[in-house]
Amino acid sequence: IEIIKAMWNGAFQEGAIARYNIGIDVGWRNHPHNGAGIFLTGDVEGSQIYNNTIIQLSQLQYKAISFSDGWNGPSGWPTNSLIHNNIFYAGGTSPTYHENATFDDRGNVLSQNLYHGAIAPPPEDAAPLTGDPRFVNPAGLTADDFKVTFGAAAISNGMPVAGNGGLDFFGNAVASGTPPTLGFHEYLSDPVIDSDGDAMVDLWESVHGLDPGSASDA
């Protein structure tokens, strides 16, 4: 996800919104002016980047978030931007690392994101979360592989967002007044997710007093 100041005409993005996206094996280029999973550069203002899932599986490095003072030379820093409810996951067997964001405090807020795997929360995150997002298949390559399942640290731990568009990546409903699931997938309204593989979907099990995390109740 890039929110940039255009180098060819000096224009900048204002009020950009990036939500309910997934990036698989992204954020691997360790460069000050591009390559991060979430990258803001120049005097962009009022960006909202929330409920995205940023995955790195096999690269030797992982730069999750980066701020810069201009893509083509200094042009000011991002201001009044909000980055929250995202999942940053560094997996695989190859060594990975997270380069702390160059975060200039000009009204920007980095908060309530989930970090898991070979990555630690950056000190700039005001309220970071850690814990297993319990992806369907952490080694997968499709969006369905990175849905969260029952018991995930991401569920109901997000910051409510008014005007959030109402739908996640898969078209599942997202409430605006209650804490959402972190990342691009809204677990609580998914009508097909079956965490324990017992041929009963989680929503049905929850409604009928069964355990979505145990196949023994089948």
N, C-alpha and C positions, 0 to 999 in steps of 0.2 A: 504494500500500500504506500503510494507516494503522494504527498501533498507538496507541491513545488511552486516556486516562483519561476515563471518562464524566462529563460535567458535571452530569448530573441526579441522580446518587446517590453520587458520589465514589468509585465502584468503579474498580479499575484492572486491566488485563490482566496476567497473569503467565504466563511461559513460552509466549507466542504464537509460532507458526511460520508463516512465509510463504515458500513455495518453489515454483519451477517455474511462475511466472506471467509473463505478458507484458502490458505496457501500451504502447499505441501512441498517440502524440501526447498524452502526459500530462506532468505536472510543469511546467506552463506558468504557473501563477499564483504570482506573487512576493508571498507574504503570510506573515508570521511564524508563523501558526497553522494553515495548511493549504495544499494545492496542490502540494506536492512529490511527486516520484515515489515516494520513501520518506520517510515522516513519522512520527516518534515524539514523543509529547507527554505530559507529566505523569509521575508516578512509576510508569510501567510498568516491569516488571522481567523480565530473562531472555529477552528476545525473540531469535529467530533468524530472520534475513531473508537468504536465500541462494539463488543460482541463479535469479534473476529477470532479465528483460530489459526495460529501461525506455527507450522510444524517444520522441524528440521530432522531428517532421518539419517543421513549418510555423509554429510559434509564434515570437513575438519574444523569448521568454526561456525559460530552462530551469533550474529549480531541482531538482536531482537528489535531494539528501538534505537533510532538515531535522530538527533537534531543537528542542523547545520545552518551557518549564516550565509548561505547562498550557494547555488549550484555552479554558477559561473562567476565566482568572485563574491566578496562580502556584499550582502544586500539587506542586512537586518536579520533578526531572529524571529522565529514563530512566536506568536502572542495569543493568549486567551484560548489555547487549545486544550481539549479534554480527551484523555486516552484512558479508558477503563472497560471492565468486563471482558477483557480479552484473555485468551489462553495462549501461553508461550510454552512450547514443548520441544525439548531437545532430547532426541532418542538415538537409537542405533548403537553400534559398538565402537565406532570411531570417536576419538576425543573431540569434545566440543567445548566451547566457552561462550560466555556472554560478555560483550563489551558494554560497560555502563554507558547509559545515554549521556550525551552532552546536553544536559537539560538546563536551559537558562530560564530563571524564574521571572517571567514576564506575564504572569497571569495564567500560565500553563498548569494543568493539573494531571498528574499521572497517579492513578489510584485504582485499587480494587481489581487488579489483574492477577491471574493464576499462573504460577511458574512451576514446571515439573521436569524432572530428568536432570541432565547435566547443565543446569542453569540455575542461578540464584537470583532472587529478586534484587533489582538495582536499588540503591539507597534512595533514589528519587521517588520511588513508589510510596505514596503516603500510607497506603493500607493494603500491602500485598497479601496474597494468599498462596499457600503451597498445599500440595496433596495430589493424589492420583486422579486425573480426569477419567480414568477407567474407560478408555476408548474401546469400541467394539473390537478393533484390530489395530494396535499401535504400529504394526509393521506394514500396514496397508498402503494403498495408493489411490483410493477413491474417497469421496466425501462421506459415503456411508460408513467407511471404516473408522472415521473419526467422530462419530456420534458418541456422546457420553452415555454411560449406563448407570444402573441403580447403584447408589452409594458413592457416586463421584463427588469429589470436593467442590466441583463447579456448580452443583445443583442448588438453586435458590440462594446463591451467595452474591448475586450481582446487584448493582446499583440501579434502581428503577429509572427509566428514561421516558419522559413524556414525549409523545410524537415519534415513537421508535419505529414506525412503519407497520407494526402489528404482526409481522410474519418473519420467521427465521429463514435460513437458507433453503429449507425443505418445504416451506409453506405452512409450517405449524404456527399456531397462534402464539403471540407473545403479549402478555399483559403489560400495561403501562404503569400500574399502581402497586405492583408487588415485585419483590426481588426476582429477577430472571436467572436462568442458568447462564453461567459464563460461557463465552465462546459462541460459535455460529449455529448451535443446535439447542433448541428449547426442549429439554427432556420432558417437562411436566405435561406438555400437550401433544407429544409424539404418539400417534395412534398405532404404530407398528413395532416399536422397539420392544424386544424380548430379551432382557438382560441375562436371565438364567437359562435360556434355551429350552424351556419346558412347554413350548407351543401355546403359552398363554401370555398375551402382551402385558406389559407392566401396568398400563392404565387399568386394564380389566382386573388384574390381581389386586391392585391397590383399592379399587372400589369394593371388591368382594372380600377384603380382609385377609388376602393371601400375601405371600412374601415374594416380591419381584426379584429378590436376590438368591432364592433357593429353589432348585428344581424338585426338592423332596415333597413339595405340596401338590405335585401334578396329579 
